[in-house]
């Protein structure tokens, strides 16, 4: 279940930041750590 929601999250991130790779990477790192902390 957690894996599945993470997959959806990544898909969303990818489409949202597709136009700006460096912004996407930066934002991804930030959001990813937030999600990980929430799931702990």
C-alpha positions, -999 to +999 in steps of 0.1 A: +000+000+000+027+024+010+047+015-021+016+021-043+010+055-029+046+064-034+044+053-070+014+076-076+032+104-058+062+100-080+041+100-111+024+132-101+057+148-093+071+138-127+043+153-147+041+184-126+078+193-130+084+178-165+093+212-180+120+222-156+144+194-147+165+212-121+134+225-104+118+191-105+148+175-089+150+202-062+113+199-055+114+162-056+140+160-029+121+183-007+088+166-012+103+131-010+118+138+024+085+153+037+066+122+026+092+098+041+090+117+074+052+116+074+053+078+068+076+070+096 
